[in-house]
Amino acid sequence: MNRIAPAASRSFSRSVSHGIGRVTENALGPYQAAVVRIGFSATWLLFLLREFPHRRELYGPDGPWSWDIAQQLTADNGAFTVLMWSGSQIWFELVYVLAVLASLLLLLGWRTRALSVVFMVGVLSLQNRSIFVGDGGDNVLHLMSIYLVFTRCGQVWSLDARRAREARARVLFDAPPDRVGPALWTVLGVLLVAGTAAGKLDGDPLVPVILWGMWLAQGVWWAVARRGRGGEPRMLLDIVGNLVHNAALFVIMAEACLIYATAGWYKIQGSRWQDGTAVYYPLHLDYFSPWPALSDLMSSSGTMVMLVTYGTVIVQVAFPFTLFNRRVKNILLAVMMTEHAVIAVVLGLPFFSLAMIAADAVFLPTSFLRRLGDRAARARGHLITRLPGNRREAPDRHTVDDTAEPLHVGSPIGLAKRSDAVAECDMHARRPGDVGHPPR
């Protein structure tokens, strides 16, 4: 008995050490973070484009929720919105266009560390300007835009990842310094200083603290990176960044579970959900019936209505408990995503459904997401080769493989490729007639 206790203690210590090593050495869930970024940025972008003709009535000076009323409300609750900085039409149009542009760039994964902050500013500014025009999907988007700021959501499926691969491929050459990042950091810093000096950030301190914290952290990161890739300061920053990313990803998962758990338990308390008829009523509301014939078809069977009603409650209540069983979790995840897709079509709530599907995507298996990315890459390649003016060419031996894992220092393949690159670099450096070009 005395021997079993020390063995169990050592096993527990090893498990704890392994867990600490995982959350500090790696930014977990890169594909899940990327699909969440793509999902929410696409949802917000499509919503802004759909409502572009009505933007002034929804969030601008022409809306029933006037600028004066919105200013009184934000003064009372301290909600953050840059639209309250000025009541001019030009300022509103500029903020709206910047929100659209930030959503597009975040969707593509360009400078995700900075654009995730700008995306959050756009979401909060427009939603807090007119708080009565949103629905549950807007609330989810509101929260997730804040959580995304703390994630490393551009590790894969992004222009940032492509730029990082190209930088690794040019490690032997004199790569030009990054000028876009410092310029973007400077511009955002000037705007932040100007807004603080003008007293525009005197409301709720949460958003100003996030803005200043992310801006200062990015500046420290860039200053340490200039000194070199190694060193203890860089290792410390990597550990802190991984911890923040993993914590934010955990909060996103917990938020999704909380949404379903509260929705399910509140439904249980409703009499219409208890007798199995709750789904029938929204199908016969004009506001939620874009396809009346389809709504009548779905509500014509009392058995179908009862099964959907009880099934919705069971899935929402049970989902948080199925996270400990991967197979059951994946089945319920597919059911919930299908349910939201049906809601988007039958009830005419596409953006609510897209927001919930994007939140659900954080639970998708990595293997499924990798296969999905590979198929999308192959489809993109086939589409590009079929475009007019493009002919199929043999792949260049120096083309970076988008699906390849980064080479580790000291690996045989990495050393072989490094030797080939050095030999070719030396050959190009000694070309005849290359006057004034010193060998590298």
C-alpha positions in Angstrom: 0.0 0.0 0.0 2.9 2.3 0.8 4.5 1.6 -2.5 1.3 2.4 -4.5 0.9 5.9 -3.1 4.4 7.2 -4.2 3.8 5.6 -7.7 0.4 7.3 -8.0 1.9 10.5 -6.9 4.7 10.3 -9.5 2.2 9.5 -12.2 0.0 12.5 -11.2 3.1 14.7 -11.2 4.1 13.6 -14.7 0.6 14.2 -15.9 0.5 17.7 -14.5 4.0 18.5 -15.9 2.9 17.2 -19.3 -0.2 19.3 -19.2 1.7 22.4 -18.2 4.2 21.7 -21.0 1.4 21.5 -23.6 -0.3 24.7 -22.7 2.9 26.7 -22.5 4.9 25.3 -25.4 2.1 25.2 -28.0 -0.8 27.3 -29.2 -3.4 24.5 -29.2 -6.2 24.2 -31.7 -4.8 26.2 -34.6 -7.4 24.9 -37.0 -10.2 25.5 -34.6 -9.1 29.0 -34.0 -8.8 29.6 -37.7 -12.3 28.3 -38.5 -13.8 30.4 -35.7 -12.0 33.5 -37.1 -13.2 32.7 -40.6 -16.8 31.9 -39.5 -17.4 35.1 -37.4 -15.6 37.5 -39.8 -17.6 36.0 -42.7 -20.9 36.3 -40.7 -20.2 40.0 -39.9 -19.0 40.8 -43.4 -22.1 39.2 -45.0 -24.4 41.0 -42.6 -22.8 44.4 -43.3 -23.0 43.9 -47.0 -26.6 42.7 -46.8 -27.6 45.8 -44.8 -25.5 48.2 -46.7 -28.5 49.9 -48.4 -30.1 50.3 -44.9 -27.0 51.1 -42.9 -28.1 54.7 -42.2 -31.5 53.6 -40.8 -29.9 50.9 -38.7 -26.8 52.6 -37.3 -26.6 56.0 -38.8 -28.1 59.5 -38.2 -31.2 58.6 -40.2 -32.3 55.8 -37.9 -35.2 56.0 -35.4 -32.6 55.5 -32.6 -31.1 59.0 -33.0 -27.6 60.1 -32.2 -28.7 62.1 -29.2 -30.6 59.2 -27.7 -27.7 56.8 -28.3 -25.3 59.3 -26.7 -27.5 59.5 -23.6 -27.6 55.7 -23.4 -23.9 55.2 -23.8 -23.2 57.9 -21.3 -25.3 56.0 -18.8 -24.0 52.4 -19.4 -20.5 53.3 -20.6 -20.7 51.2 -23.7 -17.9 51.6 -26.2 -18.6 52.9 -29.7 -16.6 55.1 -31.9 -19.7 56.3 -33.7 -20.4 58.5 -30.7 -17.2 60.4 -31.3 -18.9 62.5 -34.0 -22.4 62.8 -35.3 -21.4 63.6 -38.9 -22.5 61.5 -41.8 -18.9 61.3 -43.1 -17.7 59.8 -39.9 -20.4 57.2 -39.9 -19.7 56.2 -43.5 -16.0 55.9 -42.7 -16.5 53.7 -39.7 -18.9 51.5 -41.6 -16.5 51.0 -44.5 -13.6 50.3 -42.1 -15.8 47.7 -40.4 -16.4 46.0 -43.8 -12.7 46.2 -44.7 -11.6 44.8 -41.3 -14.0 41.9 -41.6 -12.7 41.1 -45.1 -9.0 41.3 -44.1 -9.6 39.2 -41.0 -11.4 36.6 -43.1 -8.3 36.5 -45.3 -6.0 36.4 -42.3 -4.0 39.5 -43.1 -2.2 40.9 -40.0 -4.6 39.1 -37.7 -3.1 40.4 -34.5 -4.0 44.0 -35.5 -7.0 43.3 -37.6 -8.7 41.2 -34.8 -8.6 44.4 -32.7 -10.0 46.6 -35.5 -12.7 43.9 -36.1 -13.7 44.0 -32.4 -13.8 47.8 -32.6 -16.1 47.7 -35.6 -18.4 45.1 -34.1 -18.8 46.9 -30.7 -19.1 50.3 -32.3 -22.0 49.4 -34.6 -23.8 47.1 -32.2 -23.6 49.5 -29.2 -24.8 52.3 -31.4 -28.2 50.7 -31.9 -28.7 47.9 -29.3 -32.3 47.2 -30.2 -31.8 46.0 -33.8 -29.8 42.8 -33.0 -30.7 39.2 -32.0 -29.1 36.3 -30.2 -26.5 35.9 -33.0 -25.4 39.5 -32.5 -24.8 38.8 -28.8 -22.7 35.8 -29.7 -20.7 37.8 -32.2 -20.3 40.6 -29.7 -18.6 38.3 -27.2 -16.6 36.3 -29.7 -15.1 39.4 -31.3 -13.6 40.2 -27.9 -12.3 36.6 -27.4 -10.7 36.5 -30.8 -8.4 39.3 -29.9 -6.5 37.0 -27.5 -6.2 34.1 -29.9 -3.5 33.2 -32.4 -6.1 32.7 -35.1 -3.8 33.2 -38.0 -1.5 30.2 -37.6 -3.2 28.3 -40.5 -5.5 29.2 -43.4 -4.4 32.8 -43.5 -2.1 35.2 -45.4 -0.1 35.5 -42.2 0.7 31.8 -42.4 1.7 32.1 -46.0 4.0 35.1 -45.2 5.5 33.1 -42.4 6.3 30.2 -44.7 7.8 32.5 -47.2 9.9 34.1 -44.5 11.2 30.7 -43.5 12.0 29.9 -47.1 14.1 33.1 -47.4 16.0 32.5 -44.2 19.3 32.1 -46.1 18.8 35.2 -48.1 18.7 38.9 -47.1 14.9 39.1 -46.6 13.6 42.7 -46.7 12.4 44.0 -43.3 8.7 44.1 -42.5 7.6 47.7 -42.9 3.8 47.1 -43.1 3.5 45.8 -39.5 5.4 48.7 -37.8 3.5 51.2 -40.0 0.1 49.7 -39.0 1.2 49.6 -35.4 2.2 53.3 -35.6 -1.1 54.4 -37.2 -3.2 52.5 -34.7 -1.1 54.0 -31.8 -1.7 57.5 -33.1 -5.4 56.9 -33.2 -5.4 55.4 -29.8 -3.4 58.3 -28.3 -5.7 60.8 -30.0 -8.8 59.1 -28.7 -7.5 58.9 -25.2 -6.3 62.5 -25.1 -9.7 63.7 -26.4 -11.5 61.9 -23.6 -13.3 59.5 -26.0 -12.3 56.4 -24.0 -13.6 57.5 -20.6 -16.5 55.0 -20.5 -16.3 51.4 -19.5 -12.6 50.7 -19.0 -12.7 47.1 -20.4 -12.2 48.0 -24.1 -9.6 50.8 -23.5 -7.6 48.4 -21.4 -7.8 45.8 -24.2 -6.8 48.3 -26.8 -3.8 49.7 -24.9 -2.7 46.3 -23.7 -2.7 44.7 -27.1 -0.9 47.8 -28.6 1.8 47.7 -26.0 2.2 44.0 -26.1 2.6 44.1 -29.9 5.3 46.8 -29.5 7.2 44.8 -27.0 6.9 41.7 -29.2 8.3 43.5 -32.2 11.2 45.1 -30.2 12.2 41.7 -28.8 11.9 40.0 -32.2 14.3 42.6 -33.7 17.1 41.4 -31.3 16.9 37.8 -32.7 14.8 34.7 -32.6 16.4 33.2 -29.5 16.9 34.4 -26.0 15.0 34.2 -22.8 12.8 37.3 -23.5 11.5 35.8 -26.7 10.9 32.4 -25.0 9.0 34.2 -22.2 6.8 36.1 -24.7 6.1 32.8 -26.6 5.0 31.1 -23.3 2.7 34.1 -22.4 1.3 34.2 -25.9 0.5 30.5 -25.8 -1.1 30.7 -22.4 -3.3 33.6 -23.4 -4.3 31.9 -26.7 -5.1 28.6 -24.9 -7.1 30.4 -22.2 -9.1 32.4 -24.8 -9.9 29.2 -26.8 -11.0 27.5 -23.6 -13.3 30.5 -22.9 -14.8 30.3 -26.4 -15.6 26.6 -25.7 -17.0 27.3 -22.3 -19.2 30.1 -23.8 -20.6 27.9 -26.4 -21.4 25.2 -23.8 -23.0 27.9 -21.5 -25.2 29.1 -24.4 -26.6 25.7 -25.1 -26.9 24.7 -21.4 -28.8 27.8 -20.4 -31.0 27.6 -23.5 -31.9 24.0 -22.9 -32.6 24.4 -19.2 -34.8 27.5 -19.8 -36.7 25.5 -22.5 -37.4 22.8 -20.0 -39.2 25.2 -17.7 -41.6 26.4 -20.5 -45.0 24.7 -20.8 -45.0 24.7 -24.6 -41.6 22.8 -24.6 -43.0 20.4 -22.0 -46.0 19.5 -24.1 -44.0 19.2 -27.3 -45.6 22.0 -29.3 -43.1 24.9 -29.0 -41.7 24.5 -32.5 -45.2 24.8 -34.0 -45.7 28.5 -33.1 -42.7 30.3 -34.7 -43.4 28.4 -37.9 -46.7 30.4 -38.2 -45.4 33.8 -37.4 -45.2 36.1 -40.5 -41.8 37.5 -39.4 -40.3 34.0 -39.2 -42.0 32.5 -42.3 -40.0 33.5 -45.4 -41.3 30.2 -47.0 -44.9 29.7 -45.9 -45.4 26.5 -47.8 -42.3 25.0 -46.2 -43.4 26.1 -42.8 -46.9 24.5 -43.3 -45.3 21.3 -44.5 -43.1 21.0 -41.5 -45.9 21.8 -39.0 -48.5 19.6 -40.7 -47.3 16.5 -38.8 -47.8 16.6 -35.1 -45.4 13.8 -34.6 -42.6 15.7 -36.4 -43.3 18.8 -34.3 -43.1 16.8 -31.1 -39.9 15.0 -32.1 -38.1 18.3 -33.1 -39.3 20.0 -29.9 -38.1 17.3 -27.6 -35.0 16.6 -29.7 -33.9 20.3 -29.5 -34.1 20.3 -25.7 -32.3 17.0 -25.3 -29.4 18.0 -27.6 -28.9 21.4 -26.0 -29.0 20.0 -22.4 -26.8 17.0 -23.2 -24.2 18.6 -25.4 -21.9 20.0 -22.6 -21.8 16.5 -21.0 -20.8 14.8 -24.3 -17.5 16.6 -24.6 -15.9 13.7 -22.6 -17.0 11.2 -25.4 -15.6 12.2 -28.8 -17.9 10.1 -30.9 -21.1 11.2 -29.2 -19.9 14.8 -29.2 -19.3 14.7 -33.0 -22.7 13.2 -33.6 -24.5 15.9 -31.5 -22.3 18.6 -33.1 -23.5 17.5 -36.6 -27.1 17.5 -35.4 -26.8 21.0 -34.0 -25.1 22.4 -37.1 -27.8 20.8 -39.2 -30.5 22.3 -36.9 -29.0 25.8 -37.3 -28.9 25.4 -41.1 -32.6 24.5 -41.1 -33.3 27.5 -38.9 -31.5 29.7 -41.4 -33.7 28.5 -44.2 -37.1 27.9 -42.6 -37.2 30.7 -40.1 -35.2 33.2 -42.2 -32.4 33.7 -39.6 -29.2 33.2 -41.7 -26.8 35.4 -39.6 -28.0 34.0 -36.3 -27.4 30.5 -37.7 -24.0 31.4 -39.1 -22.9 32.8 -35.8 -23.9 29.7 -33.9 -22.3 27.4 -36.5 -19.1 29.4 -36.2 -19.2 29.0 -32.4 -19.9 25.2 -32.8 -16.9 24.9 -35.1 -14.5 25.2 -32.2 -15.4 21.6 -31.3 -14.7 20.1 -34.8 -12.0 17.5 -34.8 -8.6 18.5 -36.1 -8.5 15.6 -38.6 -11.8 16.7 -40.2 -10.6 20.3 -40.5 -7.3 19.2 -42.1 -9.1 17.1 -44.6 -11.5 20.0 -45.3 -8.5 22.3 -45.8 -6.8 19.9 -48.1 -9.9 19.5 -50.3 -10.3 23.3 -50.4 -6.7 23.7 -51.5 -7.1 21.0 -54.2 -10.3 22.6 -55.4 -8.6 26.0 -55.5 -5.7 24.5 -57.5 -8.1 23.0 -60.1 -10.0 26.2 -60.4 -6.8 28.2 -61.0 -5.5 25.8 -63.6 -8.8 26.1 -65.5 -8.9 29.9 -65.6 -8.2 31.4 -69.1 -4.5 32.1 -69.6 -3.2 29.7 -67.0 -1.5 26.5 -68.2 -0.5 23.5 -66.2 3.2 23.7 -65.3 5.4 21.4 -63.4 5.8 22.4 -59.8 8.9 24.4 -59.0 11.4 22.5 -56.8 11.6 25.6 -54.6 7.9 26.1 -54.2 6.9 26.0 -50.5 4.4 23.2 -49.8 1.4 24.7 -48.1 0.5 21.5 -46.3 4.0 20.6 -45.2 5.0 20.8 -41.6 7.7 23.3 -40.7 11.2 21.7 -40.8 12.9 21.4 -37.5 16.5 22.4 -37.0 18.8 19.4 -37.3 16.4 17.1 -39.2 17.9 15.2 -42.1 15.4 16.6 -44.6 16.0 20.1 -43.3 19.7 19.8 -43.5 19.5 18.4 -47.0 17.3 21.2 -48.3 19.5 23.7 -46.5 22.6 22.3 -48.3 20.8 22.5 -51.7 19.8 26.1 -51.0 23.3 27.1 -50.0 24.8 25.4 -53.1 22.4 27.2 -55.4 22.9 30.5 -53.6 26.7 30.1 -54.1 26.2 29.2 -57.7 24.1 32.3 -58.4 26.5 34.5 -56.5 29.3 33.5 -58.8 27.5 34.0 -62.1 29.6 35.7 -64.8 28.7 39.3 -65.3 27.2 39.7 -61.9 29.2 42.8 -61.2 29.0 44.3 -57.7 27.0 41.4 -56.3 28.9 40.0 -53.4 28.6 36.3 -52.7 26.3 35.5 -49.8 
